[in-house]
Structures are given as C-alpha cells and as structure tokens.
Amino acid sequence: MVRAIVGANWGDEGKGKITDMLAEESDIIVRFQGGSNAGHTIINDYGRFALHLLPSGVFYRHTTSIIGNGVALNIPYLFNEVKSLTDQGVPAPKILVSDRAQILMPYHVDFDKYEEERLGGKSFGSTKSGIAPFYSDKYAKIGFQVSELFEEDVLRDKVYRVCEMKNIMLEHLYHKPAINPVELLDTLHSYREMVAPYVCDVSAYLYQALKEGKKVLLEGQLGSLKDPDHGIYPMVTSSSTLAAYGAIGAGIPPYEITNITTVVKAYSSAVGAGAFVSEIFGEEAEELRRRGGDKGEFGATTGRPRRVGWFDAVASRYGCRIQGATEVALTVLDVLGYLDELPICVGYEIDGQVTKDFPVTVRLEKAKPVWKVLPGWKCDIRGIKKYEDLPENCRRYIETIEEELGVPVTMVSNGPERHEIIRRS
C-alpha cells in the first residue's frame, strides 16, 4: 500500500505533522522531490524540529527513511540534519539514498544567489538554496548522479567539462570568481565518503517491499500552486509538487499510489512572490501571522514572514483536484478561535465576471476575491478529541470547506503536536 501526502496550496500546510503522525503506522517514508529549500516543522516527544531534506517519519525506530531519485540532494546538509536529530536525543534513523538521486553542488547555491542579485527587483523570491540551477543542470544533462561518485575516471572528466562551461558564465555574465576543478573534485570525494554507507537501488528496494505488503508513505514538498506545470508559473518551484510525480521521484509504478492525503490549511499563507488573491494586510494580517502555526507564520527555511490571507476555496479546490485528493487533512484550525467572523474566498471576479475555476497566472493577476462570511466560534478548541464536541460554528466552517472542496475532510488538526488531531469517518 502506498499513500502520498501532499499540499493543496502554496506549501506550509502542515504536511510534516501529518506525515509524522501517519508514519507511526507505516514501514517506509520516501521524500520524492524538492530539496532543502522548504522545511517541515515537527513537534513530538523529542522536541521541536524543522526538517528540510529528511522525511518527516525519521522519529520512529521501526521506519526506513528514503531519499528518492527525484530529490535535489545536498549531501552535507543531509548529514548535518541527521546530526541535529541525534544531538537532541533522537535515535539514529535508518536512511537509504537512491543511487539515481542527483547531487546539489556547491556552485548551484552560488548561481542561485548570483541570478537573484542580477534580476534585482524582478527576482523570483528564491530561498537561494540552489534549487533552480540544480534542476536546470539535471534537465540539461550536466548534473551529477550519486552513482557517478563511485566511478573516479567518469567523475574527474565530468568535473572538468562542467567547470569549463560554468566558468564562462561566471566570468562573462556574473563577473564572479571561477570554480577550481581540483577543489571541486576534492569536495565530491568528501561527499562520496559521507553517502557511501547509505546508497541503495531504491526502486528495487521499494519493489520488493511492496511485494512483501509493506506500507509506504510518499512525502511531497510545497504544494499544488508551486508546481511548475500546474501552479502559478513562473513563481513556482523547479520540481513537480504533485502526488503523480511521487511514482517517478521514488521509482514505483503509478498504480501503487492508492491514497492521496492532501493537506489543506484552514487559512492561507505563502512565502515568496506571486499572485495571492485572498491575501490580507495591515493589523489584521499581523495578528493572524502572530497567532499562526506553532511559532507564528515565518518560513521554516528562510525565517521570512509569510504572507497570510483567509481561506481560498477556489485555489484549494483546484489544488485538491490537481493532486487527485482522496481525502483532506485540514490543519491549524485552532488558530482561528479568536475571530468573530471567518471570511472564505468562494469565487474570483476577473474582468467583471465571477468564476469558481482557478485561472492561469496572467488572469489570476487580475482576480479579486468574492467573499462568504461565516460566524466564528470564539473559543480554544485544542484538546478536543471528538468531532461532535467541536463548537457548532467550528463544525459549520469545516463542513463549508468540505463542500467547497468536494473531497471528504477525514482529519482535522487542532494543535501543533503529533496527536492533536480529530479523525472523521
């Protein structure tokens, strides 16, 4: 059985908590795309953690955590992250790294910074983690697979060829220092030593695990609206954020994914540039940002204040549809207990016409929100275990969202900790 856990929105929906919770009943957890450019915040018995590359199931002794071939693998970052866990008393996780994963190189981070600097006010709001240059190189076929670290002649020849190309750009486009191929080769040798004990033919491993009836979780990064094909292009990430890509990024058949748990936030938030129809500003935004999440709405990777807004049913319904959601986990509902009223964006007005369909980016830029306002419940719902014990107005808010999404809301998160969750049949 394979279950994918993905986001419906701009990222920051709370996928880490849901993965951490569902990992308890799983055998294998696979990160299938993205890199260290976005984080998952986890709160459990060991403490509070912000994971970036490791799957969110690393806290259990019975699980195997896998870095899939679709991941942008920053090798030293991965092992620093493991050390940060063990330093806080977490047992060393069992980790496997795909031999087909590609390596995020030191120069990818440099090129990311240089390009944002060159673009100035027209930049994409990158986290400067090297993700766009990494995926550019992957698809230009000048990336480095983990397997190539173990073929010295191939590695050396490729390092010199790639440096020759990169140094032309550094000199003539960015006016920055050249890459020294000898130093780069030494760096890759150190990467080889770090990763060697964990390298595995992950596709073959998962094939056997599924034959044996193991339970597998696929964990995605960011959300539907950051997908390069179906999101708010060009203000997107560089790898597919959709559950469908989980099969590719892990190396399993697509028909194995039988459950797609799509995480939806009870209000909206986003880091970075791009159209955001339900965004709010001023004191109203500051209060929601301050109350939001576990420690307020600030990026787990960058620390940047997140943009916030009310629930966007148009974007969330589209996000669920494009993911192929079979169920929804609604998160951070407890944050909203201070409000007298809860606006929901139920439509977009574009050029005088109201639509409930999420448009392409050029039309999205013109959209104005159409609101439906529900009464608030004005109390703290943390600690409630049964759905029927929630205040009537809280249940009404959840059921209105469920009706708008057209997908059953089976989990309602009413606190940041692992088991602060209400299950609905």
Stockholm file with secondary structure:
# STOCKHOLM 1.0

chainA/1-425         MVRAIVGANWGDEGKGKITDMLAEESDIIVRFQGGSNAGHTIINDYGRFALHLLPSGVFYRHTTSIIGNGVALNIPYLFNEVKSLTDQGVPAPKILVSDRAQILMPYHVDFDKYEEERLGGKSFGSTKSGIAPFYSDKYAKIGFQVSELFEEDVLRDKVYRVCEMKNIMLEHLYHKPAINPVELLDTLHSYREMVAPYVCDVSAYLYQALKEGKKVLLEGQLGSLKDPDHGIYPMVTSSSTLAAYGAIGAGIPPYEITNITTVVKAYSSAVGAGAFVSEIFGEEAEELRRRGGDKGEFGATTGRPRRVGWFDAVASRYGCRIQGATEVALTVLDVLGYLDELPICVGYEIDGQVTKDFPVTVRLEKAKPVWKVLPGWKCDIRGIKKYEDLPENCRRYIETIEEELGVPVTMVSNGPERHEIIRRS
#=GR chainA/1-425 SS CEEEEEESSSSCSSHHHHHHHHGGGCSEEEECSBCTTSCEEEEETTEEEEESSSCTTTTCTTCEEEECTTBEECHHHHHHHHHHHHTTTCCCCEEEEETTCEECCHHHHHHHHHHHHHHGGGCCCCCSSSHHHHHHHHHTTCCCBGGGGGCHHHHHHHHHHHHHHHHHHIIIIICCCCCCHHHHHHHHHHHHHHHGGGEECHHHHHHHHHHTTCCEEEEEEEEGGGCTTTSSTTSSCSSCCSHHHHHHHHTCCGGGEEEEEEEEESSEEECSSSCCTTBCCHHHHHHHHHHSTTTCSBCTTTCCBCEEESEEHHHHHHHHHHHTCSEEEEECGGGGGGCSEEEEEEEEEETTEEESSCCCHHHHTTCEEEEEEEECCCSCCTTCCSGGGSCHHHHHHHHHHHHHHTSCEEEEECSSSTTCEEECC
#=GC SS_cons         CEEEEEESSSSCSSHHHHHHHHGGGCSEEEECSBCTTSCEEEEETTEEEEESSSCTTTTCTTCEEEECTTBEECHHHHHHHHHHHHTTTCCCCEEEEETTCEECCHHHHHHHHHHHHHHGGGCCCCCSSSHHHHHHHHHTTCCCBGGGGGCHHHHHHHHHHHHHHHHHHIIIIICCCCCCHHHHHHHHHHHHHHHGGGEECHHHHHHHHHHTTCCEEEEEEEEGGGCTTTSSTTSSCSSCCSHHHHHHHHTCCGGGEEEEEEEEESSEEECSSSCCTTBCCHHHHHHHHHHSTTTCSBCTTTCCBCEEESEEHHHHHHHHHHHTCSEEEEECGGGGGGCSEEEEEEEEEETTEEESSCCCHHHHTTCEEEEEEEECCCSCCTTCCSGGGSCHHHHHHHHHHHHHHTSCEEEEECSSSTTCEEECC
//
